[in-house]
Structures are given as structure tokens and as C-alpha cells.
Amino acid sequence: MDTTTLFLANIVILLVMAIAKGVAAHGRRDEEWWRSWAIANVVIALSLALYTVDQMLPPLAMTLMPDIFLIIGFGLRWKAARQFSGRTTPWFVTWGGVIFYLLAAGPFVLSANGVVLGVANIALTAQTALIAYEFWRDRHDGFPSRYWLILAYVAMGLSFGYRIFVGLLDDGTMPAYIPQDTALAVHLAIALFHTVAGGAFALSLAYERGSAALRFAAMHDSLTQLLNRNAFEMRLRSYLAEQKPFALALIDIDRFKTINDRFGHGAGDAAIRTCAQICREMVGDRGTVARIGGEEFTIIFDAIDPEEAAAFIETIRERVAQSPVVSGSATFGMTISGGVCHIDQAPSDFEELMRLVDKGLYESKKNGRNRITIKQAA
């Protein structure tokens, strides 16, 4: 392909992707990255259009304008990447690259095409590296599209990096700012891959993250972020099926209705969150904590002996009793009651096991609250 065709192909794909991301942005005011990505694509498409007609522009504009728009476009992509990751976007994210370019290349605009080309590509290489890093630093989510998106930016960054040396090693004989040679054709082909892959995998990554968020919401309680009842039941049934020793506790906040009536429902929510946080911190990776409804929580202790299970849940009870709950101007205490059962050879009946720990909870309430009752599986 000749360079003109490659320029046009890049422009068309950029505009198509801009439309796609603009559609994705519609009605999503909390997802600003779509607008930033769409605007970035339009700005980059404009810069490529200017490269194709640069001979029609005044000398100063011919040299500066295409680079300025291209660098701003990649600055907007860096901004979009940071927005996608939930990070701040200070002004220099968008404008830092173009300010560097103007300061470093300005003195050479009409005298050294190679230096201007090299400086522009220094800015662009740094921007693509930073964008790739933004996606790399959140790789713990394990989404496959993230790695392909990183690859697209690494490929583009390497191409920009090569052009740094093309410009800075020029002996002053470069006939035009953008030489129409084979190296440019290769660069534009890489840019086309970057444009297609970057746009497609950005959309794919957003889809993967959205799907993961939906799965998380389906399995977790929105107030505490603990597992919900459905997820707990699935987890407990898997323990029962594996026939491994474990302990199950059912706990309940004492006099929860009184807390709501006296301090308001916001205070009740604060009490639930406080109890959830204490349980989550103390259990850690030793087991599973879930909120199964209202002010009730369950804890599955993994691979634990009966004495340790009893001591563990008693420590949680003491910690809750010692932890004040703060809600607005109100500060108050709370206690929990519970039933706990250790299973060496777990019964296969889910309902029977739940009845057993519920019976322990009932006995704790009946005997004065703020206590744990140990039950033994048959």
C-alpha cells in the first residue's frame, strides 16, 4: 500500500472507532473515558488528515500543526486510560506532551526538520509508554483484552521510538518534514494495527470489566460487599459435598430494631457495615463471611478444629462489643449473638445444618444475648 492509502485507512478506522466510543458514552455520565477516547480519535484523525495536505499549509503550520494535534490526541488517550482506571487526570496528562514539544522543537521549526521529527516522537513515545503502563498496572484483574491492548501500544511506541533516531541522527539533509519513504509506510502500517487493535480491545476490555462487575453484583451484598445469601449457599454446599472438616457460625446483631428506632436507619446501616468489616478483617483468608439478610451474617471457618473455632468466634464477639459505631453525630455500641457448629464429618443435609446453627443463635438470644452457643452436628 502507498502512504496515502495508509493515511486514509487510519483516518477511516479512527473515525469509526470514535463513533463507536461516542455511542458507548451516550447516557453514561459516570464513564467519562468514552468521551475522552472518542475525542482523542477525532483529534488524531485530524492530525493525519493534516499530514496528507501539509504541502498546502504555510511552512510553520505545515511543520507544527499535524504534530500538535497528534500529541494532543495521545494525551487525551492517556487521560482516557487514567479515567478508565479511576485515577486523577491533572492538566499535564493532556497538555504536557504538546508543551514539551513546543518548547523543545520550537527553535528548530524552520531550520532542522530532523530535530523537530525527533522531538515530536520523543513526546509520542513517552505518551504511548505511559498509556501502556496505565493498563499494565491494573493487570491483576486478569482480563485477556488488557494484554492485547498493551501490545498495541507497545508496538506503536516502538515505531515512534525508531523515528526518534531517524530524526535526531539526520545530518540536516532531510528534504521534507515527513519523508515519503518505506519507513513511513511501515510506520503507518503499524499505526493501522494499533488503531484497529487499540480500539477493538479497549471496547473488549470495557465489556470484560462490565461483565465482571455484574457477576460480582450478583454474588455480593451491596451494603457490605460480602457474599450474599445465594453465594453463601453455593459455598456451603460445596463444603458439604467435599466432606472436609469446617465450622459454620451464624451471628446476628442484638436489638437491631432498637438501633434503627433510636438512631435511624442510617445508623442501622453503619452497624451492619461495622460488623461486616470486623468479621472480614478477623476472618481474612481463614474462611468465608457472608451477609445472608438483614442483620444476619454467616462465617465458614475452613480447616479448623472445634476449640479453635469456638475461640475464634468468641474473639469476634468481643471485638464487636468493644467497637463503637459512628453514624453522623451518634456514637453507640452494639453486641452480637450467635450459634456455631463444627463438623468433622459434615452432614450432607444443608437445611439440617442451617437449622442447627440457627438453634444455637436462638439459644444465645434466649439466654441474654451477647454470647455464642456451640452446637454439635450429629
N, C-alpha and C positions, 0 to 999 in steps of 0.2 A: 504493500500500500504506500502511496505517496503521502507526504506530510500533511497536505491539505485535507485529504480524506480522513487521516487520523485525527486531525484537529476537529473536523466536523463530527466524527463519530463520538469523540469525547464530549463535545458540546451537547449533542443529542441525548446521550446517556445521562449526563449531568442534569439536564432539564427534566428528563423523565423521572429520575430519582428525586429531584426537587418536588415534582408534583406528587409523587408517592408519599414523601415525607410530609408535604403540606396537608395531604388528605389525612395522614396519621395524626397530625397536630390538631385537626378540627375537633372542637369540643373537649380538648384535653388541656385545660389551662395549667394544670399541675405538671405537665410534661413538656417543659419549655425546650428541651433538647430537639424535639422535632422541628420547631420553627428555626432554631439555630442551624440545624443540618440543612434544612431546605434553603435558607438564605445563603448559607455557605456555598451550596451547589450553584445557585444562580450567580453569585459573585465570581466563582471560579469559571463558570461558563462564559461570563462577560470578559474575563481576562483572556481566555483562549480565543474568543472572537477578536479581541484587540490584537493578539499576536498575528492573526491571519490578515489583518488590514493595516499592520503597523507602518507600512511604507506610505500610507495615505495620511499619516499623522505628522505634525511638526516634530522635528528631531528630539526635543526634550520630552514631549508626550510619548513619542514612539519608544523611547528607552524606559521611561518611568511608569507610565500608566498600566501596561499589562502586568508588570511585576507587583505594583502596589495592590491591584485587585486580587492577584493570585495569593499574595502573602496575607491579605485580609481574609480571604476565603479560608485558608488553612488555619488562621487564628480563630475564625468562627467555628471551625470543626473541632479545634482544641476546646473551645468553650462548650460546644455540644457534648463532647466526651466527658468533661468535668460535670456538666449538668446531669448527664445520664448516670454518673456515679454518685450524685448527691453532694458534690463538692462546690465550694465557692468559685466564682468566676470574676476575679478582680480585673480592672481595666486592661492591664498589660497582657492578659491572655489573648485578647482580640487585637490590641494595638501595639503591643511590644515589638512584634516582628517587623512591622512596617516602619516604626520609629527607628529601630536599629538599621534597617535598610537605607532609609533616607539620610541618616547621619553618616553611615559608613560609605555608601556609594555616591552620595551627592557630589562630592568634589571631582568625581571621575566620569560623570554622566556624559559629557561631550568629548572626552579625551581618551578613555580607556574602556572599550566595550567589554574586554575580558574581565577586568576588575569588577564592573557592575554585575556581570553574569555570575561571577564567583560569590559576591556578597549576597545577591538575591538567593542563591542556592544554599548558602550558609544558613540564612533565616529559614528557608523551607525545610532543610534537613533537620534543623533543631525542632521545628514545629511537628514534623511527622514523627520524630523520635518521641516527643512529649505526648503526642496523641496515642502512639503505640503503648507507651508506659502507662497512660491512664487506664487502658483496657487490661494491660498485663497485671497491674497491682490488685485488681479485683478477681483474679483468676480462680480464687478459692471456691467460687460458685460452680465451677466445673462445666460451664456451658460450652459446647464444642464451637459454636459460632464465634466465640470470643477469640479463639486461636487463629481462625481464618481471617478475622478482621485485623488482628495484629500482623499477620503475614502480609496482608495487602498494604499496610502502612510501612512495614519494614522494606518491602520491595520498592515502594515509592521513595522512601528515604534513601535507600542505596543509590537509586537513579539520580536523585538530587545531589547526593554526595559525590558521585562521579563527575557531575557537571561543575562542582566547586573547582576541581582540579583542571577541568577544561578551561575554565575562565581564568583562574589565578595563574596558571602556567602559560597563558597566552603571551607571546612576545611583542604584543602591540600591533600585530598584523591582521587580527580578526576583522574581516571585511564588513560584517554586519553584526548587530547585537545578537540575533538568533540565527546562527549559520544553518542553512537548509542542507544538512548532510545526513549520512546514515545514522550517526549518533543521535540526532534529533528524532529520526524515525523510530529508533529503538526506545528512546525515552518516551515518546508518545504512545508506543505500543504498551509499555509498562504502565503508563498513566491510564490507558484504556482498561487494562486488567484491574488496576487499582480502583477506578471509577465503578466498574461493574461489581467487583468483589466487595469493595468497601460499602457500597450502597446496599447490596443484597444482604450481606452478613450483618450490617447494622440493623436492618429490619428483622432479620432472623434472630439476632441476639435479644432484641426487644421482645419478640414473641416468646423466646425461651424463658426470659425473666418473668414475663406476664403469666405464663403457664405455671411456673414455679410458685408465683405469688398466689395464684388461685388454688393450687394444691395445698399450700401452707394454710390458707384461709379455711379450706375445707377440713383440715385436721387440727386446727388450733383455736383456742378461745380468744376472742378479740380483745377482751379486757386485760387478760394476764399474759397472753402469748404462750400459755401452757397448752398441752394436748387437750382436746375436747373429749366429750364422752365417747363419740364414735371411735376416735383414735385410741383412747384408753381401752375400750372393749377389744379392739383388734389386737393391741399389745398384750393384754391379759390372756386372751385366747391362745396367742402364740406361745406364751409361757406355759400354759396348761398343756398344750399339745407336745411341747418339748420335754415335759416331765422332769424339769430341773427344779432344785430347791430355790425357793424365794419367799419373801414375806410381802404381804399386802396390808396396807393401812388405809382406813377411811377416816377422815377428820372433818370436823365441822366447827365453824366459828360460833362460839357461845353467844346467846342472846343477840343474834344479828338483827332481829326486828327492832329491838330496843335501840340499837345503834342508829338504824335508819330513822326511827321515830324521833330520837333526841337530837341527832346532829344533821340529819338529812341524807338523801340517797347518795350524794357525792361522797359523804363520809363512809357510807357503806362500801362504795366502790374502792375508796382508799384502803379500807380494812382488808378487802379481798386482795388488792394488789400487794399490800404489805405481807400478808400471809403467803401469797404465791411466791414473792421474792425470797422470803426466808426459806421456804421449802426448797426452791430451786437452788439457792446458794448452798444449803447444807447437804442436799442430796447429791448435787453435782453429777458426776458420771457413775455414781454408785447405783442409780436406778432411774425411775421414770415418775415424774409428777404430772398430774392432770387435774383440771377443774371439770367436774362432771355435772355441775349445775348449781346455781345459786351460790351458797357459801360452803359447798362441799368440795373436798379435794380427795384424791387418792394418790397413794405412793406405792410403787412396786420397788422393793429392795432386791437387787439382783445378787445371787450367790452369797447369802448372809445367814449366819446361824441364829437360832431363836433368841439367845441372850443379847447378841449384838443388835438384832432388830428391835427388841424391846427398849434397849438403852438409846438407840438412835432416835426412835420416835418420841421418847421421853425428853431427849435433848431438844428436839424441835418444839415440843410443847413448852418447855421452859423458855426457850428463846422468844417464842411468840409472846408469852406472858410478860417478858421483860422489855419488849419493843413498843414504844409509843407510836400511835398512828396520828399523823398530822393531816388535817383536811381544812384548808383555809385558815381561819383563826382558831379552830378547835383542835385540841390535842387530847387524846383519850387512849386508854389501854383496852386490850381485848385478850381473851383466852380461847383455847380450842379444846374440844373433847374428841376422842377417837377410839376406834377399835382396830386391833392389829392381829394378824394371824400369820404364823409361819408354817410353810408347807414343805415337808421333806419329800413326800411322795404326793404330789398335787392331785387333788380330785379332778376328774375330767368335767365336772358339772360347774359351769360358770355361775349360774344362778345360785347354786348352793353356797359357793364360796362368797359371793356378794352378800347373801343373807347372813353368813357367819360374821363378817366384819361389821355389817350393819347392826347386828345384835350387840356386838361389842360397843359400838358407838352409842346405842340406845342405853346400855347399862351405865356407860360413863355419864351420860346426861342425867339419868335417874339417880345416880349416886352423888350428885352435887356438881357436876361439870368440872372443867379444867383438870381432866385426868384421862388416862389411857387405859383401856381394858384389853387384856390379852386373851385371845380365844385360840383354841386348838382345833385344827382340822381333824376330822375323823379318819 
